[in-house]
């Protein structure tokens, strides 16, 4: 049941009879398990992977009918701007996703060495970042952005844009000078956070990303976001306290200049804002309240249970 996430209790002794479905079923076995237990277990969808519950636009992903998943579950935790265009009226909705939970512990700031960080994936380095991960991370747009950033003399870090052996990396634009852009292999989370904290902003060019955990992670490290306004999920994390949007390559430079000016003016309060709105304690209570009010006939949650949060990768 690889695509199912269990809901654990924050206080309690075990699991509850609720499962979160974060992507399309991986095969017949998973669909059979769902049909077998759907009357005993409350299955809820959750925004976590690509365009789910809508079919993925990634050409390297498997496809399924447009109407297969939006009405399959009685409830859905989503990050869709206009959910009424996707879900049938009988599906109970809550604006919530996996990236609302499991925020990193706040740590000490570091001296700024870079203008931006971007989190890639090393899965397609051998094909020069063309493939499933390259599409998911919008590498072609990142490449065009680098042309502008390097032309403006910016310094940045492209995490996981190099293979694990350190022998091959995704190609950079020719106008990026030696040492201007740091490329790393896949690194552990603490090393990644160190690069984030040494950067002025986190760059989020993705579109088909339902729950980008790098967004709330950057905010918890007190780093604002420069985000693609067209992103599937994560848009709710950007406001006048946390960062700026861009619409396309035509206004990336203006948006970049705006966020750098805002940083210089101490405009943003990313950590303060995200701590006031997200994390296990806040969103766990909100999720518990919604579950108890929306599906009282499907679950039995005693008074000792104070919050619920999703567990799993």
C-alpha positions as CSV (number, residue, x, y, z in Angstrom):
1,X,0.0,0.0,0.0
2,X,2.8,2.4,-1.0
3,X,0.5,5.3,-1.9
4,X,-1.4,5.3,1.5
5,X,-0.3,7.4,4.4
6,X,-1.5,6.5,7.9
7,X,-2.9,9.1,10.2
8,X,-1.0,8.8,13.5
9,X,-2.2,10.2,16.9
10,X,0.0,13.0,18.4
11,X,-1.3,11.8,21.7
12,X,-2.5,8.2,22.0
13,X,-1.4,4.7,21.7
14,X,-1.9,3.7,18.1
15,X,-3.3,4.2,14.7
16,X,-6.8,5.5,13.9
17,X,-9.0,4.0,11.1
18,X,-8.2,6.7,8.6
19,X,-6.0,6.5,5.6
20,X,-4.8,9.3,3.3
21,X,-4.3,8.6,-0.4
22,X,-1.7,10.8,-1.9
23,X,-1.4,9.5,-5.5
24,X,-3.1,7.1,-7.9
25,X,-3.0,3.5,-7.0
26,X,0.2,1.7,-8.0
27,X,-1.5,-1.3,-9.3
28,X,-4.5,-3.7,-9.1
29,X,-3.5,-4.9,-5.6
30,X,-3.8,-1.4,-4.1
31,X,-7.2,-0.8,-5.7
32,X,-8.4,-4.2,-4.5
33,X,-7.2,-3.4,-0.9
34,X,-9.1,-0.1,-1.1
35,X,-12.3,-1.7,-2.2
36,X,-12.0,-4.4,0.5
37,X,-11.5,-2.0,3.4
38,X,-13.3,1.3,2.3
39,X,-16.3,0.6,4.5
40,X,-14.1,-0.1,7.6
41,X,-11.4,2.6,7.0
42,X,-12.1,6.2,6.2
43,X,-10.1,7.0,3.1
44,X,-9.3,10.6,2.4
45,X,-7.4,12.0,-0.5
46,X,-4.5,14.4,0.1
47,X,-2.5,16.8,-2.1
48,X,1.0,15.5,-2.1
49,X,2.1,14.3,-5.6
50,X,2.0,15.9,-9.0
51,X,-1.5,17.0,-10.1
52,X,-3.4,14.3,-8.1
53,X,-6.3,13.8,-8.1
54,X,-6.2,15.2,-11.6
55,X,-4.3,13.2,-14.2
56,X,-0.6,14.2,-14.3
57,X,0.6,16.4,-17.2
58,X,4.1,15.1,-16.8
59,X,4.7,13.1,-20.1
60,X,6.8,10.6,-18.1
61,X,4.0,9.7,-15.7
62,X,1.3,7.1,-16.0
63,X,-2.1,8.4,-17.0
64,X,-5.6,7.6,-15.7
65,X,-9.1,8.9,-16.5
66,X,-9.9,12.5,-15.4
67,X,-12.9,11.5,-13.4
68,X,-11.4,8.4,-11.7
69,X,-10.1,10.0,-8.4
70,X,-11.8,13.4,-7.7
71,X,-15.0,11.6,-6.5
72,X,-13.6,8.4,-5.2
73,X,-13.1,9.5,-1.6
74,X,-15.7,11.1,0.7
75,X,-13.2,13.8,1.6
76,X,-10.1,15.5,0.3
77,X,-7.3,17.6,1.7
78,X,-6.3,19.7,-1.2
79,X,-4.3,22.7,-2.4
80,X,-6.3,23.6,-5.5
81,X,-7.3,27.2,-6.1
82,X,-10.7,26.4,-7.6
83,X,-11.7,23.1,-6.1
84,X,-15.3,23.4,-7.3
85,X,-14.0,22.9,-10.8
86,X,-12.3,19.6,-9.9
87,X,-14.3,17.8,-7.2
88,X,-18.0,16.8,-7.3
89,X,-20.3,18.6,-4.7
90,X,-20.6,15.6,-2.4
91,X,-16.8,15.5,-1.6
92,X,-16.0,17.3,1.6
93,X,-13.0,19.5,1.2
94,X,-10.3,21.1,3.4
95,X,-7.5,23.4,2.2
96,X,-4.6,21.4,3.6
97,X,-1.7,19.3,2.3
98,X,1.2,17.3,3.5
99,X,3.6,20.2,3.4
100,X,1.5,21.9,6.2
101,X,3.0,19.3,8.6
102,X,6.4,18.2,9.9
103,X,8.2,21.5,9.9
104,X,11.9,21.4,10.7
105,X,13.1,22.6,14.1
106,X,14.2,26.3,13.9
107,X,18.0,26.7,13.9
108,X,20.5,29.5,14.1
109,X,20.9,31.8,11.1
110,X,24.0,31.7,8.9
111,X,25.9,34.3,7.0
112,X,24.5,34.9,3.5
113,X,26.8,33.6,0.7
114,X,24.2,33.1,-2.1
115,X,21.3,34.8,-3.6
116,X,19.1,31.7,-4.0
117,X,18.8,28.0,-3.6
118,X,16.9,25.6,-5.9
119,X,16.1,22.0,-5.0
120,X,16.4,19.7,-8.0
121,X,16.4,15.9,-8.2
122,X,19.4,13.8,-9.3
123,X,17.2,11.2,-11.0
124,X,17.7,12.7,-14.6
125,X,21.2,14.0,-14.4
126,X,22.4,11.3,-16.9
127,X,20.0,12.8,-19.5
128,X,20.9,16.4,-18.7
129,X,17.8,16.8,-16.5
130,X,15.3,15.7,-19.1
131,X,12.9,13.2,-17.7
132,X,10.2,12.8,-15.0
133,X,12.1,14.8,-12.3
134,X,13.2,17.4,-14.8
135,X,9.6,18.1,-15.7
136,X,8.4,17.9,-12.1
137,X,11.0,20.5,-11.0
138,X,10.5,22.6,-14.2
139,X,14.2,22.4,-15.1
140,X,13.8,24.0,-18.5
141,X,12.3,27.1,-16.8
142,X,15.1,27.0,-14.2
143,X,17.6,26.9,-17.0
144,X,16.1,30.0,-18.6
145,X,16.0,31.7,-15.2
146,X,19.7,31.0,-14.7
147,X,20.5,32.9,-17.9
148,X,18.9,36.0,-16.3
149,X,20.3,35.4,-12.8
150,X,23.9,34.8,-14.1
151,X,23.7,37.8,-16.4
152,X,22.8,39.9,-13.3
153,X,25.8,38.5,-11.4
154,X,23.8,36.5,-8.9
155,X,25.1,33.5,-7.0
156,X,23.1,30.4,-6.4
157,X,23.0,26.8,-5.3
158,X,21.4,24.0,-7.4
159,X,21.0,21.2,-4.9
160,X,20.9,17.6,-6.3
161,X,21.7,18.8,-9.8
162,X,24.8,16.5,-9.9
163,X,25.0,12.7,-9.8
164,X,25.9,10.9,-6.6
165,X,29.4,10.2,-7.8
166,X,30.0,13.9,-8.5
167,X,31.1,13.1,-12.1
168,X,28.2,14.7,-14.1
169,X,25.9,17.6,-13.5
170,X,23.0,19.2,-15.3
171,X,24.3,21.7,-17.9
172,X,24.3,25.4,-17.1
173,X,23.9,28.4,-19.4
174,X,27.1,29.5,-21.0
175,X,26.9,33.0,-19.4
176,X,27.1,31.5,-15.9
177,X,30.7,32.1,-14.8
178,X,32.9,29.5,-13.0
179,X,32.0,29.5,-9.3
180,X,28.8,31.5,-9.8
181,X,26.5,28.6,-9.5
182,X,27.2,25.8,-7.0
183,X,25.9,22.3,-8.0
184,X,25.7,19.5,-5.4
185,X,24.8,15.9,-5.5
186,X,21.9,14.6,-3.3
187,X,22.7,15.7,0.2
188,X,21.1,15.1,3.6
189,X,18.5,17.5,5.0
190,X,20.8,19.3,7.4
191,X,23.3,20.1,4.6
192,X,20.4,21.3,2.4
193,X,19.1,23.5,5.2
194,X,22.6,25.0,5.6
195,X,22.5,26.1,1.9
196,X,19.0,27.5,2.3
197,X,20.0,29.5,5.4
198,X,23.0,30.9,3.5
199,X,20.7,32.1,0.7
200,X,18.6,35.2,0.4
201,X,15.6,33.4,-1.0
202,X,14.4,30.0,-2.1
203,X,13.5,29.8,-5.8
204,X,10.4,27.7,-6.6
205,X,9.8,27.6,-10.4
206,X,7.7,24.4,-10.3
207,X,4.2,24.2,-11.7
208,X,3.0,20.6,-11.3
209,X,3.8,20.2,-7.6
210,X,1.0,19.7,-5.2
211,X,2.8,19.9,-1.9
212,X,6.4,21.3,-2.1
213,X,7.8,20.7,1.3
214,X,10.9,22.9,0.4
215,X,8.6,25.9,0.8
216,X,7.6,25.5,4.4
217,X,11.1,24.2,5.2
218,X,12.6,27.4,3.8
219,X,10.2,29.6,5.7
220,X,11.1,27.8,8.9
221,X,14.7,28.6,8.2
222,X,13.6,32.2,7.9
223,X,14.2,32.4,4.2
224,X,11.5,34.0,1.9
225,X,10.2,32.4,-1.3
226,X,10.3,33.5,-4.9
227,X,7.5,31.3,-6.4
228,X,5.9,30.6,-9.7
229,X,2.3,31.9,-9.4
230,X,1.1,29.0,-11.6
231,X,2.2,26.3,-9.1
232,X,-0.4,23.6,-8.4
233,X,0.2,23.8,-4.6
234,X,2.2,25.9,-2.3
235,X,0.7,29.3,-3.4
236,X,-1.0,29.7,-0.1
237,X,2.4,30.1,1.6
238,X,3.3,33.3,-0.3
239,X,2.1,36.7,1.0
240,X,3.6,40.1,1.9
241,X,5.4,38.5,4.9
242,X,6.9,35.5,3.1
243,X,7.9,36.3,-0.4
244,X,6.9,37.2,-4.0
245,X,5.3,35.6,-7.0
246,X,6.3,35.7,-10.7
247,X,4.1,34.8,-13.6
248,X,6.6,33.7,-16.2
249,X,10.1,34.3,-17.5
250,X,9.1,37.8,-18.7
251,X,8.7,39.0,-15.1
252,X,11.2,36.9,-13.2
253,X,13.9,39.6,-13.2
254,X,11.4,42.2,-11.8
255,X,10.2,39.7,-9.2
256,X,13.8,38.9,-8.2
257,X,14.6,42.5,-7.8
258,X,11.5,43.0,-5.7
259,X,12.3,40.3,-3.3
260,X,15.9,41.4,-2.9
261,X,14.7,44.9,-2.2
262,X,12.2,43.5,0.3
263,X,14.9,41.5,2.0
264,X,17.2,44.6,2.2
265,X,14.3,46.5,3.8
266,X,13.6,43.7,6.3
267,X,10.1,43.4,4.9
268,X,9.7,39.6,5.4
269,X,9.0,37.6,8.5
270,X,8.9,34.0,7.0
271,X,9.6,32.0,10.2
272,X,7.3,34.0,12.4
273,X,4.5,33.7,9.9
274,X,4.8,30.0,9.2
275,X,5.1,29.2,12.9
276,X,1.8,31.1,13.5
277,X,-0.1,29.2,10.8
278,X,1.4,25.7,10.1
279,X,3.1,22.7,11.7
280,X,1.9,19.6,13.5
281,X,0.4,21.3,16.5
282,X,-1.7,23.9,14.6
283,X,-2.7,21.9,11.6
284,X,-3.1,18.6,13.6
285,X,-5.8,20.2,15.7
286,X,-7.4,21.7,12.6
287,X,-7.4,18.3,10.9
288,X,-8.9,16.6,14.0
289,X,-11.6,19.1,14.3
290,X,-12.6,18.7,10.6
291,X,-12.6,14.9,10.8
292,X,-14.8,14.9,13.9
293,X,-17.2,17.4,12.5
294,X,-17.4,16.0,9.0
295,X,-17.3,12.3,9.5
296,X,-18.5,11.6,13.1
297,X,-20.3,8.4,11.9
298,X,-17.1,7.0,10.4
299,X,-14.6,7.4,13.2
300,X,-14.4,7.1,17.0
301,X,-11.9,9.5,18.5
302,X,-11.9,9.8,22.3
303,X,-11.2,13.0,24.3
304,X,-7.6,12.0,24.9
305,X,-6.8,12.5,21.2
306,X,-5.9,16.1,20.7
307,X,-4.6,16.2,17.1
308,X,-4.0,14.1,14.0
309,X,-1.2,14.4,11.5
310,X,-0.1,12.3,8.4
311,X,2.8,10.0,8.8
312,X,5.0,8.8,6.0
313,X,7.3,10.1,3.2
